[in-house]
Amino acid sequence: MRDQKERVYSIERLTRNEFEYALELNLITQEQYDNYLQELNELTSYIYEKYKDSLAFYDEDWIKINNYYEKIVALDFVRDYVKEALEDSWLIEM
């Protein structure tokens, strides 16, 4: 079983790559890309800093992560296989 930060990193990596892909294909604007990355960076920075010495997350932080995950998989430009990978990671991670 991976630790929680590694799990978040996995979701972060998939999401960041999908944003880059969408930008390259002009599915999103540079401004949208910047906003998506800023939100992702804020969440992951918060998680990594808060849990730098801990392996388990508090429930309220799982809620923050889940809300972000739900927002990402609802985006039209996110490809189906990425949504499935995020869902698989998320279900396994929860």
Biopython code that builds the backbone (N, CA, C, O; Angstrom):
import numpy as np
from Bio.PDB.StructureBuilder import StructureBuilder

atoms = [
    (1, "MET", "N", (0.833, -1.185, 0.000)),
    (1, "MET", "CA", (0.000, 0.000, 0.000)),
    (1, "MET", "C", (0.875, 1.245, 0.000)),
    (1, "MET", "O", (1.762, 1.398, 0.840)),
    (2, "ARG", "N", (0.617, 2.117, -0.938)),
    (2, "ARG", "CA", (1.403, 3.337, -1.033)),
    (2, "ARG", "C", (0.968, 4.337, 0.033)),
    (2, "ARG", "O", (-0.167, 4.302, 0.508)),
    (3, "ASP", "N", (1.893, 5.235, 0.405)),
    (3, "ASP", "CA", (1.479, 6.264, 1.359)),
    (3, "ASP", "C", (0.630, 7.305, 0.639)),
    (3, "ASP", "O", (0.602, 7.358, -0.591)),
    (4, "GLN", "N", (-0.048, 8.118, 1.409)),
    (4, "GLN", "CA", (-1.028, 9.060, 0.866)),
    (4, "GLN", "C", (-0.394, 10.098, -0.061)),
    (4, "GLN", "O", (-0.986, 10.461, -1.078)),
    (5, "LYS", "N", (0.793, 10.574, 0.278)),
    (5, "LYS", "CA", (1.440, 11.580, -0.563)),
    (5, "LYS", "C", (1.781, 11.004, -1.928)),
    (5, "LYS", "O", (1.684, 11.697, -2.941)),
    (6, "GLU", "N", (2.173, 9.762, -1.957)),
    (6, "GLU", "CA", (2.458, 9.106, -3.231)),
    (6, "GLU", "C", (1.178, 8.968, -4.050)),
    (6, "GLU", "O", (1.204, 9.086, -5.275)),
    (7, "ARG", "N", (0.093, 8.726, -3.390)),
    (7, "ARG", "CA", (-1.204, 8.621, -4.066)),
    (7, "ARG", "C", (-1.596, 9.965, -4.677)),
    (7, "ARG", "O", (-2.022, 10.030, -5.830)),
    (8, "VAL", "N", (-1.453, 11.010, -3.912)),
    (8, "VAL", "CA", (-1.773, 12.343, -4.417)),
    (8, "VAL", "C", (-0.840, 12.683, -5.584)),
    (8, "VAL", "O", (-1.274, 13.276, -6.572)),
    (9, "TYR", "N", (0.415, 12.315, -5.472)),
    (9, "TYR", "CA", (1.364, 12.567, -6.552)),
    (9, "TYR", "C", (0.919, 11.876, -7.836)),
    (9, "TYR", "O", (1.017, 12.457, -8.917)),
    (10, "SER", "N", (0.442, 10.670, -7.731)),
    (10, "SER", "CA", (-0.034, 9.928, -8.897)),
    (10, "SER", "C", (-1.188, 10.662, -9.572)),
    (10, "SER", "O", (-1.209, 10.809, -10.794)),
    (11, "ILE", "N", (-2.136, 11.117, -8.780)),
    (11, "ILE", "CA", (-3.285, 11.859, -9.308)),
    (11, "ILE", "C", (-2.812, 13.197, -9.878)),
    (11, "ILE", "O", (-3.291, 13.631, -10.925)),
    (12, "GLU", "N", (-1.882, 13.843, -9.196)),
    (12, "GLU", "CA", (-1.337, 15.120, -9.672)),
    (12, "GLU", "C", (-0.661, 14.953, -11.028)),
    (12, "GLU", "O", (-0.880, 15.758, -11.934)),
    (13, "ARG", "N", (0.144, 13.933, -11.170)),
    (13, "ARG", "CA", (0.881, 13.692, -12.411)),
    (13, "ARG", "C", (-0.085, 13.470, -13.574)),
    (13, "ARG", "O", (0.084, 14.066, -14.638)),
    (14, "LEU", "N", (-1.082, 12.630, -13.385)),
    (14, "LEU", "CA", (-2.074, 12.386, -14.439)),
    (14, "LEU", "C", (-2.805, 13.668, -14.823)),
    (14, "LEU", "O", (-3.004, 13.949, -16.005)),
    (15, "THR", "N", (-3.195, 14.428, -13.835)),
    (15, "THR", "CA", (-3.949, 15.647, -14.069)),
    (15, "THR", "C", (-3.098, 16.691, -14.783)),
    (15, "THR", "O", (-3.550, 17.306, -15.748)),
    (16, "ARG", "N", (-1.891, 16.890, -14.323)),
    (16, "ARG", "CA", (-0.987, 17.867, -14.937)),
    (16, "ARG", "C", (-0.738, 17.505, -16.408)),
    (16, "ARG", "O", (-0.767, 18.376, -17.278)),
    (17, "ASN", "N", (-0.498, 16.245, -16.674)),
    (17, "ASN", "CA", (-0.275, 15.813, -18.057)),
    (17, "ASN", "C", (-1.500, 16.064, -18.934)),
    (17, "ASN", "O", (-1.370, 16.433, -20.101)),
    (18, "GLU", "N", (-2.665, 15.866, -18.377)),
    (18, "GLU", "CA", (-3.891, 16.085, -19.148)),
    (18, "GLU", "C", (-4.086, 17.569, -19.445)),
    (18, "GLU", "O", (-4.537, 17.922, -20.535)),
    (19, "PHE", "N", (-3.760, 18.430, -18.509)),
    (19, "PHE", "CA", (-3.844, 19.869, -18.751)),
    (19, "PHE", "C", (-2.885, 20.276, -19.873)),
    (19, "PHE", "O", (-3.244, 21.059, -20.753)),
    (20, "GLU", "N", (-1.677, 19.742, -19.834)),
    (20, "GLU", "CA", (-0.691, 20.062, -20.867)),
    (20, "GLU", "C", (-1.166, 19.588, -22.237)),
    (20, "GLU", "O", (-1.015, 20.296, -23.233)),
    (21, "TYR", "N", (-1.732, 18.405, -22.281)),
    (21, "TYR", "CA", (-2.261, 17.859, -23.521)),
    (21, "TYR", "C", (-3.379, 18.757, -24.062)),
    (21, "TYR", "O", (-3.394, 19.077, -25.250)),
    (22, "ALA", "N", (-4.295, 19.155, -23.210)),
    (22, "ALA", "CA", (-5.415, 19.999, -23.627)),
    (22, "ALA", "C", (-4.925, 21.346, -24.141)),
    (22, "ALA", "O", (-5.471, 21.878, -25.107)),
    (23, "LEU", "N", (-3.914, 21.891, -23.510)),
    (23, "LEU", "CA", (-3.356, 23.161, -23.959)),
    (23, "LEU", "C", (-2.686, 23.000, -25.329)),
    (23, "LEU", "O", (-2.866, 23.839, -26.211)),
    (24, "GLU", "N", (-1.933, 21.951, -25.499)),
    (24, "GLU", "CA", (-1.252, 21.706, -26.782)),
    (24, "GLU", "C", (-2.243, 21.584, -27.938)),
    (24, "GLU", "O", (-1.951, 22.009, -29.056)),
    (25, "LEU", "N", (-3.404, 21.009, -27.671)),
    (25, "LEU", "CA", (-4.424, 20.835, -28.716)),
    (25, "LEU", "C", (-5.417, 21.997, -28.779)),
    (25, "LEU", "O", (-6.406, 21.942, -29.511)),
    (26, "ASN", "N", (-5.144, 23.041, -28.009)),
    (26, "ASN", "CA", (-6.016, 24.220, -27.957)),
    (26, "ASN", "C", (-7.430, 23.887, -27.485)),
    (26, "ASN", "O", (-8.401, 24.515, -27.909)),
    (27, "LEU", "N", (-7.533, 22.904, -26.614)),
    (27, "LEU", "CA", (-8.831, 22.576, -26.012)),
    (27, "LEU", "C", (-9.126, 23.501, -24.846)),
    (27, "LEU", "O", (-10.279, 23.673, -24.451)),
    (28, "ILE", "N", (-8.075, 24.096, -24.299)),
    (28, "ILE", "CA", (-8.194, 25.102, -23.245)),
    (28, "ILE", "C", (-7.250, 26.245, -23.590)),
    (28, "ILE", "O", (-6.304, 26.077, -24.359)),
    (29, "THR", "N", (-7.523, 27.411, -23.009)),
    (29, "THR", "CA", (-6.669, 28.575, -23.230)),
    (29, "THR", "C", (-5.498, 28.555, -22.252)),
    (29, "THR", "O", (-5.490, 27.797, -21.282)),
    (30, "GLN", "N", (-4.529, 29.388, -22.525)),
    (30, "GLN", "CA", (-3.391, 29.513, -21.610)),
    (30, "GLN", "C", (-3.870, 29.961, -20.229)),
    (30, "GLN", "O", (-3.363, 29.492, -19.210)),
    (31, "GLU", "N", (-4.832, 30.855, -20.198)),
    (31, "GLU", "CA", (-5.364, 31.338, -18.925)),
    (31, "GLU", "C", (-6.042, 30.203, -18.143)),
    (31, "GLU", "O", (-5.843, 30.071, -16.935)),
    (32, "GLN", "N", (-6.834, 29.397, -18.832)),
    (32, "GLN", "CA", (-7.465, 28.250, -18.173)),
    (32, "GLN", "C", (-6.398, 27.289, -17.653)),
    (32, "GLN", "O", (-6.471, 26.812, -16.520)),
    (33, "TYR", "N", (-5.425, 27.018, -18.484)),
    (33, "TYR", "CA", (-4.321, 26.139, -18.094)),
    (33, "TYR", "C", (-3.645, 26.659, -16.829)),
    (33, "TYR", "O", (-3.414, 25.904, -15.884)),
    (34, "ASP", "N", (-3.332, 27.948, -16.817)),
    (34, "ASP", "CA", (-2.686, 28.559, -15.649)),
    (34, "ASP", "C", (-3.561, 28.432, -14.407)),
    (34, "ASP", "O", (-3.071, 28.131, -13.319)),
    (35, "ASN", "N", (-4.857, 28.664, -14.579)),
    (35, "ASN", "CA", (-5.780, 28.562, -13.444)),
    (35, "ASN", "C", (-5.886, 27.129, -12.925)),
    (35, "ASN", "O", (-5.881, 26.894, -11.717)),
    (36, "TYR", "N", (-5.982, 26.175, -13.856)),
    (36, "TYR", "CA", (-6.046, 24.770, -13.448)),
    (36, "TYR", "C", (-4.777, 24.362, -12.699)),
    (36, "TYR", "O", (-4.840, 23.692, -11.668)),
    (37, "LEU", "N", (-3.637, 24.773, -13.226)),
    (37, "LEU", "CA", (-2.368, 24.428, -12.570)),
    (37, "LEU", "C", (-2.233, 25.105, -11.216)),
    (37, "LEU", "O", (-1.733, 24.504, -10.265)),
    (38, "GLN", "N", (-2.675, 26.345, -11.125)),
    (38, "GLN", "CA", (-2.594, 27.052, -9.851)),
    (38, "GLN", "C", (-3.422, 26.331, -8.790)),
    (38, "GLN", "O", (-2.964, 26.138, -7.664)),
    (39, "GLU", "N", (-4.618, 25.941, -9.146)),
    (39, "GLU", "CA", (-5.476, 25.226, -8.206)),
    (39, "GLU", "C", (-4.857, 23.878, -7.815)),
    (39, "GLU", "O", (-4.868, 23.499, -6.644)),
    (40, "LEU", "N", (-4.325, 23.171, -8.794)),
    (40, "LEU", "CA", (-3.670, 21.896, -8.524)),
    (40, "LEU", "C", (-2.461, 22.100, -7.619)),
    (40, "LEU", "O", (-2.275, 21.355, -6.657)),
    (41, "ASN", "N", (-1.652, 23.085, -7.911)),
    (41, "ASN", "CA", (-0.460, 23.360, -7.100)),
    (41, "ASN", "C", (-0.812, 23.757, -5.669)),
    (41, "ASN", "O", (-0.140, 23.346, -4.722)),
    (42, "GLU", "N", (-1.861, 24.552, -5.517)),
    (42, "GLU", "CA", (-2.291, 24.946, -4.169)),
    (42, "GLU", "C", (-2.703, 23.730, -3.354)),
    (42, "GLU", "O", (-2.322, 23.592, -2.192)),
    (43, "LEU", "N", (-3.479, 22.856, -3.967)),
    (43, "LEU", "CA", (-3.934, 21.659, -3.261)),
    (43, "LEU", "C", (-2.762, 20.746, -2.915)),
    (43, "LEU", "O", (-2.629, 20.308, -1.772)),
    (44, "THR", "N", (-1.925, 20.463, -3.890)),
    (44, "THR", "CA", (-0.835, 19.519, -3.632)),
    (44, "THR", "C", (0.209, 20.105, -2.686)),
    (44, "THR", "O", (0.765, 19.381, -1.860)),
    (45, "SER", "N", (0.478, 21.388, -2.794)),
    (45, "SER", "CA", (1.426, 22.023, -1.854)),
    (45, "SER", "C", (0.900, 21.932, -0.428)),
    (45, "SER", "O", (1.643, 21.624, 0.504)),
    (46, "TYR", "N", (-0.381, 22.202, -0.275)),
    (46, "TYR", "CA", (-1.020, 22.105, 1.039)),
    (46, "TYR", "C", (-0.877, 20.681, 1.600)),
    (46, "TYR", "O", (-0.500, 20.495, 2.757)),
    (47, "ILE", "N", (-1.183, 19.686, 0.763)),
    (47, "ILE", "CA", (-1.118, 18.293, 1.200)),
    (47, "ILE", "C", (0.307, 17.895, 1.545)),
    (47, "ILE", "O", (0.557, 17.321, 2.606)),
    (48, "TYR", "N", (1.235, 18.196, 0.658)),
    (48, "TYR", "CA", (2.625, 17.798, 0.895)),
    (48, "TYR", "C", (3.196, 18.464, 2.143)),
    (48, "TYR", "O", (3.939, 17.835, 2.896)),
    (49, "GLU", "N", (2.856, 19.724, 2.365)),
    (49, "GLU", "CA", (3.380, 20.418, 3.548)),
    (49, "GLU", "C", (2.718, 19.903, 4.825)),
    (49, "GLU", "O", (3.398, 19.631, 5.814)),
    (50, "LYS", "N", (1.417, 19.772, 4.801)),
    (50, "LYS", "CA", (0.698, 19.342, 6.001)),
    (50, "LYS", "C", (1.074, 17.919, 6.406)),
    (50, "LYS", "O", (1.132, 17.598, 7.593)),
    (51, "TYR", "N", (1.324, 17.085, 5.429)),
    (51, "TYR", "CA", (1.564, 15.671, 5.714)),
    (51, "TYR", "C", (3.003, 15.239, 5.461)),
    (51, "TYR", "O", (3.255, 14.071, 5.168)),
    (52, "LYS", "N", (3.935, 16.157, 5.567)),
    (52, "LYS", "CA", (5.324, 15.801, 5.263)),
    (52, "LYS", "C", (5.872, 14.738, 6.207)),
    (52, "LYS", "O", (6.807, 14.022, 5.848)),
    (53, "ASP", "N", (5.314, 14.621, 7.396)),
    (53, "ASP", "CA", (5.789, 13.623, 8.358)),
    (53, "ASP", "C", (4.722, 12.605, 8.737)),
    (53, "ASP", "O", (4.862, 11.897, 9.734)),
    (54, "SER", "N", (3.665, 12.533, 7.950)),
    (54, "SER", "CA", (2.552, 11.655, 8.290)),
    (54, "SER", "C", (2.129, 10.856, 7.062)),
    (54, "SER", "O", (2.251, 11.334, 5.934)),
    (55, "LEU", "N", (1.639, 9.656, 7.279)),
    (55, "LEU", "CA", (1.198, 8.810, 6.174)),
    (55, "LEU", "C", (-0.313, 8.819, 5.974)),
    (55, "LEU", "O", (-0.787, 8.468, 4.894)),
    (56, "ALA", "N", (-1.074, 9.208, 6.979)),
    (56, "ALA", "CA", (-2.531, 9.144, 6.891)),
    (56, "ALA", "C", (-3.136, 10.546, 6.856)),
    (56, "ALA", "O", (-2.691, 11.446, 7.569)),
    (57, "PHE", "N", (-4.152, 10.715, 6.018)),
    (57, "PHE", "CA", (-4.835, 12.001, 5.888)),
    (57, "PHE", "C", (-6.021, 12.079, 6.832)),
    (57, "PHE", "O", (-6.617, 11.066, 7.199)),
    (58, "TYR", "N", (-6.351, 13.314, 7.219)),
    (58, "TYR", "CA", (-7.573, 13.567, 7.968)),
    (58, "TYR", "C", (-8.747, 13.574, 6.993)),
    (58, "TYR", "O", (-8.581, 13.850, 5.805)),
    (59, "ASP", "N", (-9.918, 13.269, 7.507)),
    (59, "ASP", "CA", (-11.114, 13.203, 6.667)),
    (59, "ASP", "C", (-11.374, 14.490, 5.897)),
    (59, "ASP", "O", (-11.739, 14.444, 4.723)),
    (60, "GLU", "N", (-11.192, 15.643, 6.546)),
    (60, "GLU", "CA", (-11.481, 16.914, 5.870)),
    (60, "GLU", "C", (-10.560, 17.124, 4.653)),
    (60, "GLU", "O", (-10.944, 17.775, 3.682)),
    (61, "ASP", "N", (-9.369, 16.576, 4.719)),
    (61, "ASP", "CA", (-8.468, 16.711, 3.574)),
    (61, "ASP", "C", (-8.824, 15.739, 2.461)),
    (61, "ASP", "O", (-8.642, 16.058, 1.286)),
    (62, "TRP", "N", (-9.328, 14.556, 2.807)),
    (62, "TRP", "CA", (-9.832, 13.656, 1.774)),
    (62, "TRP", "C", (-11.009, 14.305, 1.065)),
    (62, "TRP", "O", (-11.185, 14.128, -0.141)),
    (63, "ILE", "N", (-11.808, 15.048, 1.801)),
    (63, "ILE", "CA", (-12.947, 15.745, 1.187)),
    (63, "ILE", "C", (-12.449, 16.788, 0.190)),
    (63, "ILE", "O", (-13.003, 16.906, -0.903)),
    (64, "LYS", "N", (-11.408, 17.548, 0.551)),
    (64, "LYS", "CA", (-10.831, 18.533, -0.372)),
    (64, "LYS", "C", (-10.307, 17.854, -1.629)),
    (64, "LYS", "O", (-10.550, 18.317, -2.743)),
    (65, "ILE", "N", (-9.594, 16.765, -1.444)),
    (65, "ILE", "CA", (-9.029, 16.038, -2.576)),
    (65, "ILE", "C", (-10.146, 15.465, -3.434)),
    (65, "ILE", "O", (-10.087, 15.540, -4.661)),
    (66, "ASN", "N", (-11.153, 14.899, -2.805)),
    (66, "ASN", "CA", (-12.281, 14.327, -3.542)),
    (66, "ASN", "C", (-13.028, 15.395, -4.335)),
    (66, "ASN", "O", (-13.400, 15.166, -5.485)),
    (67, "ASN", "N", (-13.246, 16.548, -3.735)),
    (67, "ASN", "CA", (-13.927, 17.634, -4.447)),
    (67, "ASN", "C", (-13.139, 18.039, -5.684)),
    (67, "ASN", "O", (-13.716, 18.282, -6.745)),
    (68, "TYR", "N", (-11.827, 18.109, -5.544)),
    (68, "TYR", "CA", (-10.983, 18.454, -6.691)),
    (68, "TYR", "C", (-11.062, 17.360, -7.759)),
    (68, "TYR", "O", (-11.212, 17.651, -8.945)),
    (69, "TYR", "N", (-10.962, 16.136, -7.339)),
    (69, "TYR", "CA", (-11.049, 14.991, -8.262)),
    (69, "TYR", "C", (-12.373, 15.023, -9.036)),
    (69, "TYR", "O", (-12.385, 14.845, -10.254)),
    (70, "GLU", "N", (-13.475, 15.248, -8.335)),
    (70, "GLU", "CA", (-14.795, 15.297, -8.976)),
    (70, "GLU", "C", (-14.845, 16.411, -10.017)),
    (70, "GLU", "O", (-15.437, 16.248, -11.083)),
    (71, "LYS", "N", (-14.229, 17.530, -9.703)),
    (71, "LYS", "CA", (-14.199, 18.656, -10.633)),
    (71, "LYS", "C", (-13.416, 18.284, -11.896)),
    (71, "LYS", "O", (-13.838, 18.611, -13.006)),
    (72, "ILE", "N", (-12.299, 17.616, -11.734)),
    (72, "ILE", "CA", (-11.447, 17.270, -12.869)),
    (72, "ILE", "C", (-12.123, 16.268, -13.794)),
    (72, "ILE", "O", (-12.112, 16.453, -15.011)),
    (73, "VAL", "N", (-12.701, 15.225, -13.249)),
    (73, "VAL", "CA", (-13.317, 14.207, -14.116)),
    (73, "VAL", "C", (-14.579, 14.738, -14.798)),
    (73, "VAL", "O", (-15.056, 14.133, -15.757)),
    (74, "ALA", "N", (-15.122, 15.851, -14.322)),
    (74, "ALA", "CA", (-16.296, 16.450, -14.954)),
    (74, "ALA", "C", (-15.929, 17.352, -16.134)),
    (74, "ALA", "O", (-16.809, 17.756, -16.894)),
    (75, "LEU", "N", (-14.644, 17.673, -16.300)),
    (75, "LEU", "CA", (-14.222, 18.545, -17.391)),
    (75, "LEU", "C", (-14.346, 17.817, -18.731)),
    (75, "LEU", "O", (-13.941, 16.662, -18.860)),
    (76, "ASP", "N", (-14.907, 18.504, -19.716)),
    (76, "ASP", "CA", (-15.141, 17.900, -21.031)),
    (76, "ASP", "C", (-13.871, 17.485, -21.745)),
    (76, "ASP", "O", (-13.867, 16.479, -22.456)),
    (77, "PHE", "N", (-12.801, 18.228, -21.574)),
    (77, "PHE", "CA", (-11.587, 17.941, -22.339)),
    (77, "PHE", "C", (-10.767, 16.785, -21.777)),
    (77, "PHE", "O", (-9.845, 16.311, -22.440)),
    (78, "VAL", "N", (-11.080, 16.325, -20.578)),
    (78, "VAL", "CA", (-10.322, 15.219, -19.992)),
    (78, "VAL", "C", (-10.734, 13.930, -20.703)),
    (78, "VAL", "O", (-11.909, 13.564, -20.738)),
    (79, "ARG", "N", (-9.739, 13.262, -21.263)),
    (79, "ARG", "CA", (-10.007, 12.051, -22.043)),
    (79, "ARG", "C", (-10.530, 10.925, -21.153)),
    (79, "ARG", "O", (-10.214, 10.847, -19.965)),
    (80, "ASP", "N", (-11.334, 10.062, -21.757)),
    (80, "ASP", "CA", (-11.976, 8.979, -21.013)),
    (80, "ASP", "C", (-10.970, 8.071, -20.319)),
    (80, "ASP", "O", (-11.176, 7.691, -19.166)),
    (81, "TYR", "N", (-9.891, 7.718, -21.000)),
    (81, "TYR", "CA", (-8.941, 6.809, -20.364)),
    (81, "TYR", "C", (-8.244, 7.466, -19.178)),
    (81, "TYR", "O", (-7.841, 6.775, -18.243)),
    (82, "VAL", "N", (-8.095, 8.794, -19.202)),
    (82, "VAL", "CA", (-7.510, 9.502, -18.060)),
    (82, "VAL", "C", (-8.515, 9.515, -16.909)),
    (82, "VAL", "O", (-8.148, 9.321, -15.750)),
    (83, "LYS", "N", (-9.772, 9.745, -17.237)),
    (83, "LYS", "CA", (-10.819, 9.702, -16.207)),
    (83, "LYS", "C", (-10.841, 8.327, -15.541)),
    (83, "LYS", "O", (-10.959, 8.220, -14.320)),
    (84, "GLU", "N", (-10.726, 7.280, -16.357)),
    (84, "GLU", "CA", (-10.717, 5.923, -15.808)),
    (84, "GLU", "C", (-9.495, 5.688, -14.927)),
    (84, "GLU", "O", (-9.599, 5.073, -13.865)),
    (85, "ALA", "N", (-8.352, 6.173, -15.361)),
    (85, "ALA", "CA", (-7.134, 6.017, -14.562)),
    (85, "ALA", "C", (-7.253, 6.775, -13.242)),
    (85, "ALA", "O", (-6.847, 6.276, -12.192)),
    (86, "LEU", "N", (-7.807, 7.972, -13.304)),
    (86, "LEU", "CA", (-8.009, 8.740, -12.075)),
    (86, "LEU", "C", (-9.013, 8.031, -11.165)),
    (86, "LEU", "O", (-8.818, 7.949, -9.952)),
    (87, "GLU", "N", (-10.078, 7.528, -11.760)),
    (87, "GLU", "CA", (-11.084, 6.820, -10.976)),
    (87, "GLU", "C", (-10.487, 5.569, -10.335)),
    (87, "GLU", "O", (-10.711, 5.298, -9.156)),
    (88, "ASP", "N", (-9.731, 4.817, -11.119)),
    (88, "ASP", "CA", (-9.090, 3.614, -10.563)),
    (88, "ASP", "C", (-8.161, 3.983, -9.416)),
    (88, "ASP", "O", (-8.187, 3.351, -8.360)),
    (89, "SER", "N", (-7.348, 4.999, -9.627)),
    (89, "SER", "CA", (-6.439, 5.448, -8.566)),
    (89, "SER", "C", (-7.219, 5.900, -7.348)),
    (89, "SER", "O", (-6.884, 5.573, -6.209)),
    (90, "TRP", "N", (-8.269, 6.661, -7.617)),
    (90, "TRP", "CA", (-9.030, 7.213, -6.519)),
    (90, "TRP", "C", (-9.719, 6.127, -5.714)),
    (90, "TRP", "O", (-9.676, 6.139, -4.484)),
    (91, "LEU", "N", (-10.348, 5.195, -6.396)),
    (91, "LEU", "CA", (-11.064, 4.123, -5.683)),
    (91, "LEU", "C", (-10.080, 3.251, -4.907)),
    (91, "LEU", "O", (-10.351, 2.846, -3.776)),
    (92, "ILE", "N", (-8.947, 2.970, -5.523)),
    (92, "ILE", "CA", (-7.934, 2.182, -4.827)),
    (92, "ILE", "C", (-7.375, 2.955, -3.645)),
    (92, "ILE", "O", (-7.130, 2.399, -2.574)),
    (93, "GLU", "N", (-7.177, 4.253, -3.864)),
    (93, "GLU", "CA", (-6.550, 5.078, -2.827)),
    (93, "GLU", "C", (-7.477, 5.318, -1.646)),
    (93, "GLU", "O", (-7.024, 5.415, -0.506)),
    (94, "MET", "N", (-8.770, 5.414, -1.916)),
    (94, "MET", "CA", (-9.713, 5.676, -0.832)),
    (94, "MET", "C", (-9.791, 4.438, 0.030)),
    (94, "MET", "O", (-10.528, 4.417, 1.016)),
]
sb = StructureBuilder()
sb.init_structure("model")
sb.init_model(0)
sb.init_chain("A")
sb.init_seg("    ")
for serial, (resi, resn, name, xyz) in enumerate(atoms, 1):
    if name == "N":
        sb.init_residue(resn, " ", resi, " ")
    sb.init_atom(name, np.array(xyz, "f"), 0.0, 1.0, " ", f" {name:<3s}", serial, name[0])
structure = sb.get_structure()
